Amino acid sequence: MLRTAGKELALAPLQDWGEETEDGAVYSVSLRRQRSQRLSLREGPGDSQVLRPNADTFLHYRTSKVRVLRAAHLERLVWELVSVDHEQDPSFVPAFLATHQAFVPTARVLGLLLPPPPPPLPPWVEMKKTEGQDLSFNKNVRAVVSVLGAWLRDHPQDFWDPPAYSDLGSVCTFLGWAAPFGTEALEAEKLLGDFLEEAEREQEEAERPQASAGPPGTAGTLDPDSPEGCLEEEEELVQEGPELLDFSVDQVAEQLTLMDVELFSRVRPWECLGSVWSQRDRPGAAGTAPTVRATVTQFNMVTSCVLGSVLGAPGLATPQRAQRLEKWIRIAQRCRELRNFSSLRAILSALQSNPIYRLKSCWGAVGREPLSTFRKLSQIFSDENNHFSSREILSQEETTEGPQEEETPPGSLTSKLPPGPVPYLGTFLTDLVMLDTALPDILEGDLINFEKRRKEWEILARIQQLQKRCRSYCLSPYPPVLAALRAQRQLSEEQSYRVSRVIEPPAASCPSSPRVRRRISLTKRLSAKLSRERGSSPGGSPGDPSSPTSSLSPGSPPSSPRMRDPPPGSPPASPGPQGPNTKLPLALTLSCPRIPVAGQQGSEARVIRVSIDNDHGNLYRSILLTSQDKAPSVVQRALQKHNVAGSWAHDYQLFQVLPGDRELLIPDSANVFYAMSPAATGDFMLRRKEEARHTSVCPT
């Protein structure tokens, strides 16, 4: 293709061409247009000849075919690891290594990836090793060594399998004969040694005698309905030694940041996958995603410290309690300066919770400047446009360049970029859970939907990049502050609200209370997003579905009746959790798929929640329901979401859960989208047909 010089071809550099199917795999085919130049020998310095572009009047373009794997069987995916063209599909290997835990265990991948060792040579044959021996290796063996090197470097925790570490042992055995003197073999041996040392340390710590006293930060058991018990409870909250707020703002904010950095750096990105994190509430899943749970515990601990320090000081006058509010606002501002968005959100969530937010006289005594700071910080996590503000600020912080330092060489990470930021992990968890809900795991023909894994990898890659940035923090632990954090008495949600009512009984609202936007429900936020994408007005919402995936804190206690029905005259509830261990607000934005929502009747699809009537409790799983879905297909997808093996759709009956302990029977031949009641929430239940016993079934 030729064009006159100076007139560029007005075509996109990459154009979709279609799909190709080959040996149980589906590829997306695109055409890539690249500018090329013809070179010819020209006179160079002296008498030398060099290749230089022709000085003609034409531009030359080369069109190449690009294939990217979209879906395949597991065996084909593993085969692609060693045969993929990295120039055409550079993201395949990192995407597979980052997300494979969602659909196949590490041991299974190694079983398909590692080739058997070569047969041993006869004892009378002497093997001569030369420097060029690696060049004689089979091409596939060298590719396997390369993949294992990337795996050990980027995801070493995938091989954590105490006490035998059989997976890592298999890798060491393979590298021992395939690349005995390579960096990959040395890395595998070093990793195995590190794992064994860590296991020994954990065993020694477990054998140490534990203190018989209960954990700090727990309040005594009192009569929850007695006002005298509330006063006694408040008096018992006196602690020995310096309190947390006795330290400076910088000391507290820096120690919170140090703790957040350490926990976030240890997060295994694959534990954030929606298919993994959504399993945390299932029976026997207490050990699921431990590194993510640790960040959740830290977030709730910070929220509890704020509640305990503001509410738990007995006998404080209103101006003194207002000073505590002001100090926590200054600590939040310092966390913002340190680019610690995790503790920043935890502090704001506590200040916006009902037990603190309803203290109208205390907020009335807060100075004008701290109130202005509080409002500005609250806008960072505003619900508008699905938390667009917090996402935009985080993106800006990721690309912020720091001042050049003479001591550091140019081009290094520490010379260009400041440390952090430490993100609020709940944003990524929500994106991944919603992505897992919107896209299927298996496509037609039992093919693994790898296009879904690529989208998940884009989010996980961002988490990994933030983890690398966090390594440049230079903060030192300060034991007194850490001890005060651990010793800070913590109140439960019910205790916090009862103590708050003792401090300030219900009264008329105060005009000086900070006005923060009322929380927008999950349904309204997703409905608004869908409406903007379709260019229509938002539809009505029946209310918050309270899905398990909308809560960051595992095992959060139910909201108390008093929290759901605040006293007359109190300020409106603001964004943030309503107590130290309650559901935390999660940002909900998904850039790729469009996610309709239950309660929006103007769209062609909606998200529903389906549970199974069994002994595991009311565990819901979200699926995408379209206007074309019949009952059998909905039942089958729900069974797959619940990991119910060996079950057939015709063995189950689908019911919609209605208010008043009623159920709506969905016939097998019905279109679920149109048969369901539009006035009720999108909650459904599966029940085996032979066990379909219910007291009140509404006629269809």
C-alpha distance (Angstrom), angle and dihedral (degrees) to the residues before:
residue distance angle dihedral
M1 . . .
L2 3.81 . .
R3 3.76 130.5 .
T4 3.78 131.4 177.8
A5 3.78 113.8 -96.0
G6 3.76 114.5 -92.5
K7 3.81 93.9 26.0
E8 3.80 108.6 96.4
L9 3.77 118.1 -158.4
A10 3.82 108.9 -104.1
L11 3.81 95.3 -134.6
A12 3.78 131.9 115.2
P13 3.83 112.9 -102.4
L14 3.81 89.4 -126.5
Q15 3.80 124.1 38.1
D16 3.80 127.7 -178.5
W17 3.77 112.8 -117.1
G18 3.80 105.0 174.8
E19 3.78 140.8 -97.3
E20 3.78 135.9 -54.9
T21 3.80 128.2 -159.9
E22 3.77 119.3 -151.7
D23 3.82 130.4 166.4
G24 3.79 96.8 -25.8
A25 3.81 95.3 -39.2
V26 3.80 133.1 105.4
Y27 3.81 119.4 -147.8
S28 3.78 131.0 -167.6
V29 3.79 109.4 -133.9
S30 3.79 122.7 -151.7
L31 3.77 135.0 171.0
R32 3.79 116.0 -127.8
R33 3.79 118.4 -157.7
Q34 3.79 115.3 -154.5
R35 3.74 130.3 178.7
S36 3.78 113.6 -122.4
Q37 3.77 133.4 -173.4
R38 3.75 130.5 -147.7
L39 3.77 113.4 -127.2
S40 3.77 128.8 -153.4
L41 3.78 135.8 175.7
R42 3.77 112.9 -86.9
E43 3.73 134.1 176.5
G44 3.79 113.1 -86.5
P45 3.78 134.4 -177.6
G46 3.76 110.6 -36.4
D47 3.77 112.3 -17.9
S48 3.82 95.7 -31.8
Q49 3.78 124.5 123.1
V50 3.80 120.5 -137.2
L51 3.81 134.4 -178.4
R52 3.77 112.7 -108.6
P53 3.84 133.8 168.4
N54 3.76 116.6 -91.4
A55 3.76 113.1 -103.1
D56 3.82 93.3 -136.2
T57 3.78 128.7 134.4
F58 3.79 97.9 -109.8
L59 3.80 136.0 85.6
H60 3.79 116.2 -142.4
Y61 3.80 124.0 -147.1
R62 3.77 129.8 -167.3
T63 3.80 121.8 -156.6
S64 3.80 117.2 -154.5
K65 3.78 131.9 -176.8
V66 3.81 116.9 -117.7
R67 3.81 122.1 -163.9
V68 3.80 122.3 -166.9
L69 3.80 121.9 -175.2
R70 3.80 113.8 -117.5
A71 3.80 104.5 170.7
A72 3.80 137.6 -3.6
H73 3.77 145.2 146.5
L74 3.79 117.6 -80.7
E75 3.79 93.8 -104.7
R76 3.80 90.8 53.7
L77 3.81 91.9 48.4
V78 3.80 91.1 53.9
W79 3.80 90.3 46.4
E80 3.81 89.2 53.2
L81 3.81 89.4 57.2
V82 3.79 90.5 71.3
S83 3.80 99.9 30.1
V84 3.80 105.1 39.5
D85 3.78 118.8 119.6
H86 3.80 102.7 -119.9
E87 3.79 92.4 -158.7
Q88 3.79 93.0 56.2
D89 3.82 97.4 37.4
P90 3.82 109.4 19.1
S91 3.81 94.1 161.1
F92 3.82 98.9 56.9
V93 3.82 99.7 85.7
P94 3.84 96.8 43.3
A95 3.82 91.1 44.2
F96 3.80 92.3 50.9
L97 3.80 94.5 46.6
A98 3.80 91.9 47.6
T99 3.82 97.7 47.9
H100 3.81 107.5 26.2
Q101 3.82 91.5 101.4
A102 3.81 87.6 71.3
F103 3.81 93.9 65.8
V104 3.82 109.3 13.1
P105 3.82 135.0 24.2
T106 3.78 121.8 -116.7
A107 3.82 93.2 -112.3
R108 3.81 91.5 57.8
V109 3.82 92.2 50.8
L110 3.80 91.6 49.7
G111 3.79 90.4 49.2
L112 3.80 90.0 57.4
L113 3.80 96.5 36.9
L114 3.80 105.6 46.0
P115 3.81 114.1 77.2
P116 3.80 119.4 -143.0
P117 3.81 116.7 -94.3
P118 3.81 117.4 -97.6
P119 3.80 116.9 -98.1
P120 3.81 113.7 -89.5
L121 3.77 117.7 -100.0
P122 3.82 119.6 -113.4
P123 3.78 112.4 -91.6
W124 3.82 92.6 -114.3
V125 3.83 91.8 57.1
E126 3.79 114.6 87.1
M127 3.81 116.7 -150.8
K128 3.74 112.4 -139.0
K129 3.78 113.7 -150.7
T130 3.74 117.7 -152.6
E131 3.76 134.0 178.1
G132 3.77 90.4 -107.1
Q133 3.78 95.4 51.2
D134 3.83 92.0 109.3
L135 3.80 89.3 62.9
S136 3.80 90.1 64.9
F137 3.80 93.7 56.9
N138 3.73 118.2 113.3
K139 3.79 112.8 -94.4
N140 3.80 92.7 -123.0
V141 3.80 91.6 51.3
R142 3.80 90.9 53.7
A143 3.80 89.4 48.4
V144 3.81 90.7 52.0
V145 3.81 90.1 50.5
S146 3.81 89.5 51.8
V147 3.80 92.6 50.0
L148 3.81 91.5 48.7
G149 3.80 90.0 50.2
A150 3.80 91.4 55.3
W151 3.80 90.7 44.0
L152 3.82 94.0 51.9
R153 3.78 91.6 45.4
D154 3.81 100.6 45.7
H155 3.83 103.4 28.5
P156 3.82 109.7 24.3
Q157 3.81 92.4 150.7
D158 3.81 89.9 67.7
F159 3.81 86.5 77.3
W160 3.82 95.0 52.3
D161 3.79 101.0 118.6
P162 3.82 110.2 141.1
P163 2.89 140.3 -131.6
A164 3.82 101.3 14.0
Y165 3.84 99.2 23.8
S166 3.79 88.2 -154.7
D167 3.81 94.3 167.9
L168 3.79 93.4 54.0
G169 3.81 89.3 43.3
S170 3.81 90.0 56.7
V171 3.79 89.9 50.8
C172 3.80 91.9 49.7
T173 3.81 90.8 49.4
F174 3.80 92.6 51.1
L175 3.79 94.6 45.8
G176 3.80 88.9 46.4
W177 3.82 90.8 69.7
A178 3.81 101.1 22.3
A179 3.83 98.6 48.8
P180 3.80 108.6 -0.5
F181 3.80 94.7 166.0
G182 3.81 98.2 35.1
T183 3.78 128.5 112.5
E184 3.81 89.9 -113.8
A185 3.81 92.7 61.5
L186 3.81 91.5 47.1
E187 3.80 90.6 48.8
A188 3.81 91.8 50.9
E189 3.80 92.7 49.7
K190 3.80 91.7 47.7
L191 3.80 91.8 48.7
L192 3.80 91.4 50.7
G193 3.81 90.2 51.3
D194 3.80 91.4 49.3
F195 3.80 91.2 50.4
L196 3.80 92.3 50.8
E197 3.81 91.9 49.6
E198 3.79 91.6 48.4
A199 3.81 90.9 49.8
E200 3.81 90.0 52.1
R201 3.80 91.5 51.0
E202 3.78 91.8 49.8
Q203 3.79 90.8 49.5
E204 3.81 91.4 50.7
E205 3.79 91.7 49.6
A206 3.80 90.9 48.9
E207 3.80 91.3 52.5
R208 3.78 93.8 52.6
P209 3.83 113.7 103.9
Q210 3.77 110.9 -99.7
A211 3.79 123.0 -138.1
S212 3.77 112.4 -101.2
A213 3.76 93.5 -140.8
G214 3.77 119.2 97.4
P215 3.79 121.2 -102.1
P216 3.80 117.1 -78.0
G217 3.73 119.9 -105.4
T218 3.82 97.4 46.0
A219 3.74 120.5 123.7
G220 3.78 123.6 -137.6
T221 3.79 123.9 -97.9
L222 3.78 110.7 -96.6
D223 3.76 138.4 165.4
P224 3.81 101.8 -81.7
D225 3.80 93.0 -153.9
S226 3.80 99.1 48.3
P227 3.83 119.4 95.0
E228 3.79 88.5 -156.2
G229 3.78 88.2 55.0
C230 3.80 89.9 54.1
L231 3.80 91.8 52.8
E232 3.78 91.6 45.8
E233 3.77 89.2 48.0
E234 3.79 91.2 53.0
E235 3.80 91.7 50.1
E236 3.80 91.4 52.0
L237 3.79 91.4 60.4
V238 3.80 93.7 83.8
Q239 3.80 110.9 119.3
E240 3.75 131.4 -162.7
G241 3.80 122.2 -114.7
P242 3.80 127.4 19.4
E243 3.78 117.2 -24.8
L244 3.76 122.2 -126.8
L245 3.80 93.7 -106.1
D246 3.81 90.9 52.6
F247 3.80 86.9 78.7
S248 3.78 124.2 77.5
V249 3.79 123.5 -89.5
D250 3.81 91.7 -112.1
Q251 3.80 93.3 50.8
V252 3.80 94.4 51.5
A253 3.82 95.2 43.2
E254 3.80 93.3 47.1
Q255 3.80 93.7 49.7
L256 3.81 91.3 48.4
T257 3.79 88.7 50.3
L258 3.80 91.5 48.4
M259 3.81 91.3 53.1
D260 3.81 92.4 46.3
V261 3.81 92.1 48.7
E262 3.81 92.9 51.7
L263 3.81 93.4 48.5
F264 3.80 95.3 43.4
S265 3.81 91.6 48.4
R266 3.82 89.6 55.6
V267 3.80 94.9 51.5
R268 3.78 112.3 119.1
P269 3.81 102.4 -138.4
W270 3.82 94.9 -144.5
E271 3.83 89.1 61.9
C272 3.82 87.0 66.6
L273 3.82 92.3 61.9
G274 3.78 112.4 118.8
S275 3.79 93.1 -125.1
V276 3.83 89.5 55.0
W277 3.80 102.5 37.5
S278 3.80 93.1 45.4
Q279 3.83 89.7 60.4
R280 3.82 93.8 62.6
D281 3.83 94.5 98.6
R282 3.80 96.8 49.7
P283 3.81 118.5 110.1
G284 3.78 110.8 -86.6
A285 3.81 93.3 14.9
A286 3.80 96.4 108.8
G287 3.81 90.7 120.0
T288 3.80 95.3 50.4
A289 3.81 115.8 123.9
P290 3.83 97.4 -5.7
T291 3.81 95.2 176.6
V292 3.80 91.8 52.8
R293 3.80 91.4 45.9
A294 3.81 88.3 54.2
T295 3.81 90.8 59.5
V296 3.80 89.6 47.9
T297 3.80 90.6 51.8
Q298 3.80 90.6 49.7
F299 3.81 91.6 49.7
N300 3.80 91.6 50.5
M301 3.81 90.8 45.5
V302 3.81 91.7 56.2
T303 3.80 90.6 47.7
S304 3.81 89.9 49.7
C305 3.81 91.9 49.5
V306 3.79 90.7 55.2
L307 3.80 91.7 48.5
G308 3.79 92.9 45.6
S309 3.80 95.6 47.7
V310 3.81 94.5 47.4
L311 3.81 99.0 39.2
G312 3.78 102.1 25.1
A313 3.80 100.8 64.7
P314 3.83 107.7 99.6
G315 3.76 121.4 -140.5
L316 3.78 97.3 11.6
A317 3.77 117.0 153.5
T318 3.78 119.6 -129.8
P319 3.85 94.7 -102.0
Q320 3.81 90.8 51.1
R321 3.79 92.7 50.5
A322 3.80 88.9 47.6
Q323 3.80 88.5 54.9
R324 3.80 88.6 56.7
L325 3.77 90.2 52.5
E326 3.79 89.8 50.6
K327 3.80 92.2 50.6
W328 3.79 92.7 51.3
I329 3.80 88.3 50.3
R330 3.82 89.3 53.4
I331 3.82 90.0 47.8
A332 3.81 89.0 51.7
Q333 3.80 90.0 50.3
R334 3.80 90.2 50.7
C335 3.83 89.7 50.5
R336 3.80 87.2 53.9
E337 3.80 90.0 52.6
L338 3.82 89.3 49.4
R339 3.83 87.8 50.8
N340 3.79 91.2 -120.3
F341 3.80 103.4 146.4
S342 3.80 94.0 168.8
S343 3.81 98.2 64.5
L344 3.80 89.6 34.0
R345 3.77 90.8 60.9
A346 3.80 92.7 41.9
I347 3.83 91.5 54.8
L348 3.79 92.9 45.4
S349 3.80 91.2 47.6
A350 3.81 90.3 54.3
L351 3.81 93.2 47.1
Q352 3.80 89.8 48.8
S353 3.82 93.7 47.2
N354 3.78 117.7 111.3
P355 3.86 98.0 -111.3
I356 3.83 91.0 58.7
Y357 3.79 100.8 27.1
R358 3.82 92.5 57.2
L359 3.84 92.3 59.1
K360 3.79 92.4 102.5
S361 3.80 98.3 170.5
C362 3.81 91.2 50.2
W363 3.78 92.5 50.8
G364 3.79 88.3 46.6
A365 3.82 88.9 59.5
V366 3.82 93.7 51.2
G367 3.79 113.3 107.4
R368 3.78 122.4 -106.0
E369 3.80 95.0 -115.0
P370 3.83 95.8 52.2
L371 3.80 89.6 47.2
S372 3.79 90.2 52.6
T373 3.80 90.0 49.6
F374 3.80 90.5 49.0
R375 3.79 92.1 52.8
K376 3.81 92.6 48.3
L377 3.79 92.6 49.5
S378 3.80 90.8 47.3
Q379 3.79 90.0 56.0
I380 3.81 89.1 63.5
F381 3.80 88.9 70.4
S382 3.77 96.5 36.3
D383 3.80 116.1 150.5
E384 3.79 92.0 -133.1
N385 3.80 114.6 122.2
N386 3.80 91.7 1.3
H387 3.80 94.7 -59.2
F388 3.77 92.5 -48.2
S389 3.80 91.4 156.5
S390 3.82 95.9 58.5
R391 3.80 92.1 44.5
E392 3.78 92.8 48.7
I393 3.81 92.2 48.5
L394 3.81 91.6 48.2
S395 3.81 90.6 50.8
Q396 3.79 90.7 50.1
E397 3.79 91.3 49.1
E398 3.80 90.6 51.6
T399 3.80 91.7 57.6
T400 3.80 97.3 39.2
E401 3.78 112.8 122.8
G402 3.76 121.0 -146.4
P403 3.80 127.7 -145.4
Q404 3.78 117.6 -73.9
E405 3.79 114.6 -106.7
E406 3.76 123.0 -149.6
E407 3.81 92.5 -141.3
T408 3.80 94.5 59.8
P409 3.79 122.8 68.0
P410 3.80 115.8 -111.3
G411 3.76 114.8 -99.0
S412 3.79 96.6 30.3
L413 3.80 120.1 124.0
T414 3.79 95.2 -116.2
S415 3.80 92.6 49.9
K416 3.80 95.0 57.1
L417 3.78 108.5 26.2
P418 3.81 129.6 53.1
P419 3.81 117.6 -133.7
G420 3.77 119.9 -79.8
P421 2.91 147.2 -41.0
V422 3.80 103.0 -140.9
P423 3.82 103.5 -151.9
Y424 3.76 131.0 -148.2
L425 3.81 98.0 -105.0
G426 3.81 93.4 -154.0
T427 3.80 90.0 75.8
F428 3.80 92.2 61.1
L429 3.81 92.4 41.4
T430 3.79 91.0 55.7
D431 3.79 93.1 47.4
L432 3.79 91.3 51.6
V433 3.80 94.3 45.3
M434 3.80 92.0 50.3
L435 3.80 90.4 45.5
D436 3.80 89.8 52.1
T437 3.81 89.5 50.2
A438 3.79 95.9 47.7
L439 3.81 100.3 46.5
P440 3.83 126.1 53.6
D441 3.79 122.2 -121.7
I442 3.81 95.2 -144.0
L443 3.79 127.1 40.3
E444 3.77 130.7 -160.7
G445 3.78 111.6 -55.4
D446 3.83 93.1 31.3
L447 3.80 90.7 -79.5
I448 3.81 118.9 158.8
N449 3.81 108.9 -116.2
F450 3.79 98.9 -125.3
E451 3.79 92.2 170.6
K452 3.80 86.0 70.1
R453 3.81 89.7 52.0
R454 3.79 90.6 52.9
K455 3.80 91.0 55.5
E456 3.80 90.1 48.2
W457 3.78 90.3 49.0
E458 3.80 91.0 55.9
I459 3.80 88.4 61.9
L460 3.81 94.6 41.5
A461 3.80 90.7 49.4
R462 3.78 89.2 56.5
I463 3.81 90.2 51.8
Q464 3.80 89.8 51.2
Q465 3.80 91.2 49.7
L466 3.80 91.0 51.5
Q467 3.80 89.8 49.4
K468 3.80 89.8 55.7
R469 3.79 90.4 49.9
C470 3.80 91.2 51.7
R471 3.80 91.4 59.6
S472 3.80 89.6 73.8
Y473 3.82 93.6 66.9
C474 3.81 111.6 116.2
L475 3.81 104.1 -158.3
S476 3.79 127.0 140.9
P477 3.81 124.7 -149.2
Y478 3.79 116.4 -107.5
P479 3.83 106.4 -157.2
P480 3.84 97.7 -157.3
V481 3.80 92.2 58.5
L482 3.80 92.1 44.1
A483 3.82 89.6 50.1
A484 3.80 90.7 50.4
L485 3.81 90.0 50.5
R486 3.79 91.2 52.8
A487 3.80 92.5 44.3
Q488 3.79 95.1 48.6
R489 3.78 107.8 117.9
Q490 3.78 112.8 -119.9
L491 3.77 127.2 -149.2
S492 3.76 127.4 -151.6
E493 3.77 119.6 -125.2
E494 3.78 93.0 -99.4
Q495 3.81 92.6 45.8
S496 3.81 92.1 48.7
Y497 3.77 92.5 54.2
R498 3.80 94.6 45.2
V499 3.81 92.1 49.4
S500 3.82 89.4 47.2
R501 3.79 90.9 55.0
V502 3.81 90.3 49.6
I503 3.81 91.4 51.0
E504 3.80 92.5 48.0
P505 3.80 119.9 8.3
P506 3.81 117.4 -145.4
A507 3.78 111.0 -72.6
A508 3.77 141.1 150.4
S509 3.77 117.3 -53.9
C510 3.77 119.6 -92.3
P511 3.83 119.6 -130.4
S512 3.81 89.3 -143.3
S513 3.81 94.1 63.9
P514 3.80 111.3 113.4
R515 3.78 112.0 -101.6
V516 3.77 111.5 -138.5
R517 3.77 124.9 172.0
R518 3.79 115.6 -87.1
R519 3.79 114.4 -109.6
I520 3.77 113.9 -92.1
S521 3.78 112.6 -138.9
L522 3.77 123.1 -116.9
T523 3.79 91.1 -110.0
K524 3.80 94.5 50.3
R525 3.79 93.2 48.4
L526 3.79 93.8 50.7
S527 3.81 91.8 42.1
A528 3.80 90.4 53.1
K529 3.81 90.8 49.5
L530 3.80 92.2 50.7
S531 3.80 91.6 46.8
R532 3.80 91.9 53.0
E533 3.79 91.2 49.5
R534 3.82 92.5 49.9
G535 3.80 93.5 41.4
S536 3.80 92.9 -123.0
S537 3.78 134.0 116.2
P538 3.80 117.8 -86.8
G539 3.77 116.3 -92.1
G540 3.73 127.4 -129.7
S541 3.75 121.9 -80.8
P542 3.79 126.6 -144.5
G543 3.79 91.9 -154.8
D544 3.75 143.2 -85.6
P545 3.80 111.5 -33.8
S546 3.80 90.4 -152.6
S547 3.76 92.6 -141.6
P548 3.78 118.3 -171.2
T549 3.78 87.5 -121.6
S550 3.80 91.0 61.0
S551 3.78 92.4 65.6
L552 3.76 122.6 78.8
S553 3.77 95.6 -170.7
P554 3.81 113.7 77.8
G555 3.74 113.2 -140.3
S556 3.79 96.5 14.9
P557 3.80 112.4 174.0
P558 3.77 117.7 -118.1
S559 3.75 117.2 -92.8
S560 3.76 113.3 -94.7
P561 3.80 120.1 -114.8
R562 3.76 90.4 -116.4
M563 3.80 90.7 54.8
R564 3.77 92.9 51.8
D565 3.78 92.4 46.5
P566 3.81 106.5 40.7
P567 3.78 119.5 -163.7
P568 3.78 117.8 -87.3
G569 3.75 114.6 -85.5
S570 3.80 96.2 21.8
P571 3.81 118.8 132.8
P572 3.78 117.7 -93.6
A573 3.78 116.7 -86.3
S574 3.77 111.5 -96.1
P575 3.78 132.7 -151.3
G576 3.77 113.8 -70.6
P577 3.76 139.3 64.9
Q578 3.76 118.9 -52.2
G579 3.78 94.6 -133.7
P580 3.78 144.7 -0.5
N581 3.78 96.5 -74.8
T582 3.78 103.7 25.1
K583 3.76 131.4 115.5
L584 3.77 111.1 -62.4
P585 3.81 123.2 -140.3
L586 3.77 113.3 -103.1
A587 3.78 125.0 -162.3
L588 3.80 111.7 -121.1
T589 3.77 115.8 -153.7
L590 3.75 128.4 134.6
S591 3.75 118.4 179.9
C592 3.80 100.4 -167.8
P593 3.81 115.9 44.1
R594 3.77 125.6 36.6
I595 3.77 110.6 -121.5
P596 3.82 116.6 -157.3
V597 3.76 119.0 -158.5
A598 3.77 138.4 -136.3
G599 3.76 111.8 -97.9
Q600 3.81 96.6 35.8
Q601 3.79 105.8 108.7
G602 3.78 97.2 175.4
S603 3.84 93.2 70.3
E604 3.79 129.2 78.2
A605 3.80 93.6 -124.4
R606 3.78 142.2 26.7
V607 3.81 139.4 -173.4
I608 3.81 115.1 -108.3
R609 3.80 131.8 -176.5
V610 3.80 121.2 -131.2
S611 3.81 128.1 -168.8
I612 3.80 131.0 -177.7
D613 3.79 122.1 -124.3
N614 3.80 98.6 -124.4
D615 3.79 141.0 109.7
H616 3.81 94.8 -77.1
G617 3.81 95.4 81.9
N618 3.79 130.1 -120.1
L619 3.82 99.0 -34.5
Y620 3.80 111.6 162.9
R621 3.79 128.7 -158.4
S622 3.79 122.5 -165.2
I623 3.80 122.3 -131.2
L624 3.79 133.4 174.5
L625 3.83 113.0 -108.6
T626 3.80 118.3 -161.4
S627 3.78 130.1 -170.0
Q628 3.82 89.7 -105.1
D629 3.82 98.0 56.6
K630 3.79 119.2 113.9
A631 3.80 122.2 -158.8
P632 3.85 97.4 -99.7
S633 3.81 93.3 54.9
V634 3.81 91.7 47.5
V635 3.80 91.1 49.5
Q636 3.80 92.3 48.5
R637 3.82 93.5 50.1
A638 3.79 90.6 47.1
L639 3.81 90.8 52.4
Q640 3.80 89.6 51.1
K641 3.81 90.8 50.7
H642 3.80 89.7 52.4
N643 3.81 91.3 47.6
V644 3.79 91.7 -124.0
A645 3.79 103.8 165.2
G646 3.78 125.1 -155.6
S647 3.80 95.2 17.3
W648 3.79 128.2 129.3
A649 3.75 126.3 -147.6
H650 3.81 92.7 -126.6
D651 3.82 89.6 61.4
Y652 3.81 92.0 65.5
Q653 3.78 136.2 63.7
L654 3.81 122.2 -147.5
F655 3.82 120.8 -134.8
Q656 3.78 130.4 -178.5
V657 3.81 113.6 -137.5
L658 3.81 110.8 -127.1
P659 3.80 130.8 -171.5
G660 3.78 117.0 -85.8
D661 3.83 96.1 39.9
R662 3.79 90.9 -69.5
E663 3.79 129.4 138.0
L664 3.77 134.3 -153.2
L665 3.80 114.8 -143.3
I666 3.82 112.8 -137.0
P667 3.84 109.4 -152.9
D668 3.79 117.9 -130.8
S669 3.79 92.1 -116.4
A670 3.81 95.3 46.9
N671 3.80 128.4 108.2
V672 3.81 100.3 -119.4
F673 3.81 94.1 -152.6
Y674 3.81 92.3 61.3
A675 3.81 99.2 28.8
M676 3.81 95.6 57.9
S677 3.78 121.5 91.4
P678 3.83 109.8 -101.2
A679 3.81 91.9 -157.0
A680 3.82 94.5 61.5
T681 3.79 130.7 68.9
G682 3.77 118.4 -92.5
D683 3.82 95.4 -102.2
F684 3.81 118.0 134.0
M685 3.79 136.5 177.0
L686 3.80 132.4 -150.6
R687 3.80 117.6 -145.4
R688 3.79 129.3 176.3
K689 3.77 109.5 -107.0
E690 3.78 94.2 -125.4
E691 3.81 88.2 53.2
A692 3.81 96.5 43.6
R693 3.78 97.3 128.4
H694 3.79 117.3 147.6
T695 3.76 135.3 154.9
S696 3.77 101.3 -136.8
V697 3.78 124.0 25.6
C698 3.78 119.0 176.4
P699 3.80 116.1 -136.8
T700 3.75 115.2 -113.5
